[in-house]
Amino acid sequence: MRKKAVWQAVKFTLFSISAGIIQVVSFALLHDVLGLESYWMSHVPSLILSVLWNFTFNRRYTFRSDASLTRSMALVALYYVVFTPASGWWGTALSEAGVHDWLVEAMNLLINFVTEFLFQRFVVYRTSLDTNEVAKRAQEQGKL
Protein backbone atom coordinates (compact mmCIF):
# COMPACT_ATOMS: atom_id res chain seq x y z
CA MET A 1 0.00 0.00 0.00
CA ARG A 2 1.32 3.42 -0.87
CA LYS A 3 2.44 5.76 1.89
CA LYS A 4 -0.13 8.38 0.83
CA ALA A 5 -3.02 5.90 0.99
CA VAL A 6 -1.94 4.73 4.44
CA TRP A 7 -1.75 8.33 5.66
CA GLN A 8 -5.26 8.92 4.25
CA ALA A 9 -6.58 5.94 6.18
CA VAL A 10 -4.87 7.16 9.37
CA LYS A 11 -6.35 10.66 9.04
CA PHE A 12 -9.79 9.24 8.26
CA THR A 13 -9.51 7.03 11.34
CA LEU A 14 -8.53 9.93 13.60
CA PHE A 15 -11.33 12.17 12.32
CA SER A 16 -13.74 9.25 12.62
CA ILE A 17 -12.73 8.76 16.24
CA SER A 18 -13.51 12.41 16.93
CA ALA A 19 -16.84 12.05 15.09
CA GLY A 20 -17.49 8.88 17.06
CA ILE A 21 -16.97 10.79 20.29
CA ILE A 22 -19.52 13.35 19.14
CA GLN A 23 -21.92 10.56 18.23
CA VAL A 24 -21.46 8.72 21.54
CA VAL A 25 -21.81 11.86 23.66
CA SER A 26 -24.92 13.05 21.81
CA PHE A 27 -26.38 9.50 21.90
CA ALA A 28 -25.75 9.39 25.66
CA LEU A 29 -27.38 12.76 26.18
CA LEU A 30 -30.46 11.73 24.21
CA HIS A 31 -30.70 8.13 25.42
CA ASP A 32 -29.43 8.24 28.98
CA VAL A 33 -29.91 11.85 30.12
CA LEU A 34 -33.12 12.81 28.31
CA GLY A 35 -34.40 9.24 28.53
CA LEU A 36 -35.49 8.75 24.92
CA GLU A 37 -36.41 5.07 24.97
CA SER A 38 -36.53 4.54 21.22
CA TYR A 39 -33.13 3.57 19.82
CA TRP A 40 -34.04 5.36 16.59
CA MET A 41 -34.76 8.69 18.31
CA SER A 42 -31.31 8.72 19.92
CA HIS A 43 -29.39 7.22 17.01
CA VAL A 44 -30.48 9.48 14.14
CA PRO A 45 -29.69 12.92 15.64
CA SER A 46 -26.35 11.69 16.97
CA LEU A 47 -25.51 10.21 13.56
CA ILE A 48 -26.32 13.50 11.79
CA LEU A 49 -24.04 15.48 14.10
CA SER A 50 -21.27 12.96 13.57
CA VAL A 51 -21.65 12.99 9.78
CA LEU A 52 -21.47 16.77 9.52
CA TRP A 53 -18.32 16.88 11.64
CA ASN A 54 -16.63 13.99 9.80
CA PHE A 55 -17.57 15.25 6.32
CA THR A 56 -16.17 18.71 6.97
CA PHE A 57 -12.77 17.58 8.19
CA ASN A 58 -12.30 14.65 5.82
CA ARG A 59 -13.15 16.75 2.76
CA ARG A 60 -10.54 19.34 3.68
CA TYR A 61 -7.74 17.35 5.32
CA THR A 62 -8.04 13.65 4.46
CA PHE A 63 -9.10 13.68 0.82
CA ARG A 64 -8.00 17.30 0.33
CA SER A 65 -10.59 17.86 -2.35
CA ASP A 66 -11.76 20.98 -4.12
CA ALA A 67 -14.73 19.11 -5.58
CA SER A 68 -18.05 20.90 -5.43
CA LEU A 69 -19.30 21.10 -1.86
CA THR A 70 -22.86 20.61 -3.06
CA ARG A 71 -22.01 17.55 -5.15
CA SER A 72 -19.84 16.01 -2.44
CA MET A 73 -22.43 16.51 0.29
CA ALA A 74 -25.18 15.20 -2.01
CA LEU A 75 -23.20 12.00 -2.60
CA VAL A 76 -22.56 11.59 1.11
CA ALA A 77 -26.27 12.26 1.73
CA LEU A 78 -27.08 9.45 -0.74
CA TYR A 79 -24.86 7.11 1.27
CA TYR A 80 -26.79 8.06 4.39
CA VAL A 81 -30.15 7.68 2.62
CA VAL A 82 -29.24 3.98 2.59
CA PHE A 83 -27.19 3.70 5.79
CA THR A 84 -29.47 5.61 8.17
CA PRO A 85 -32.67 3.60 7.66
CA ALA A 86 -30.68 0.35 7.48
CA SER A 87 -28.78 1.05 10.70
CA GLY A 88 -31.94 2.31 12.38
CA TRP A 89 -33.83 -0.79 11.28
CA TRP A 90 -31.24 -3.35 12.36
CA GLY A 91 -30.40 -1.30 15.45
CA THR A 92 -34.03 -1.25 16.55
CA ALA A 93 -34.43 -4.96 15.76
CA LEU A 94 -31.30 -5.87 17.73
CA SER A 95 -32.30 -3.60 20.62
CA GLU A 96 -35.79 -5.10 20.80
CA ALA A 97 -34.22 -8.58 20.64
CA GLY A 98 -32.34 -7.79 23.83
CA VAL A 99 -28.95 -6.66 22.52
CA HIS A 100 -27.78 -3.76 24.67
CA ASP A 101 -28.27 -0.39 22.93
CA TRP A 102 -24.63 0.57 23.50
CA LEU A 103 -23.40 -2.63 21.82
CA VAL A 104 -25.70 -1.91 18.87
CA GLU A 105 -24.35 1.65 18.68
CA ALA A 106 -20.76 0.35 18.73
CA MET A 107 -21.50 -2.08 15.89
CA ASN A 108 -23.11 0.72 13.88
CA LEU A 109 -20.09 2.96 14.42
CA LEU A 110 -17.75 0.25 13.13
CA ILE A 111 -19.88 -0.60 10.08
CA ASN A 112 -20.28 3.10 9.31
CA PHE A 113 -16.52 3.74 9.65
CA VAL A 114 -15.50 1.08 7.14
CA THR A 115 -18.23 1.62 4.56
CA GLU A 116 -18.07 5.41 4.65
CA PHE A 117 -14.30 5.45 4.09
CA LEU A 118 -14.67 3.22 1.05
CA PHE A 119 -17.59 5.25 -0.29
CA GLN A 120 -15.86 8.61 0.15
CA ARG A 121 -12.51 7.42 -1.18
CA PHE A 122 -13.79 5.53 -4.22
CA VAL A 123 -17.03 7.37 -5.05
CA VAL A 124 -17.21 10.90 -3.64
CA TYR A 125 -13.57 11.96 -4.08
CA ARG A 126 -12.19 9.44 -6.57
CA THR A 127 -11.40 12.08 -9.22
CA SER A 128 -10.59 15.02 -6.95
CA LEU A 129 -8.08 13.72 -4.41
CA ASP A 130 -5.40 16.20 -3.38
CA THR A 131 -6.79 19.12 -5.38
CA ASN A 132 -7.49 21.77 -2.70
CA GLU A 133 -5.16 24.47 -1.35
CA VAL A 134 -4.05 22.27 1.58
CA ALA A 135 -2.81 19.61 -0.86
CA LYS A 136 -1.17 22.16 -3.16
CA ARG A 137 0.75 23.72 -0.26
CA ALA A 138 1.91 20.28 0.89
CA GLN A 139 3.03 19.39 -2.62
CA GLU A 140 4.99 22.65 -2.89
CA GLN A 141 6.70 21.85 0.40
CA GLY A 142 7.44 18.29 -0.68
CA LYS A 143 5.15 16.74 1.92
CA LEU A 144 2.40 14.12 1.45
Order of alpha helices (4+ residues) and beta strands (2+ residues): alpha-alpha-alpha-alpha-alpha
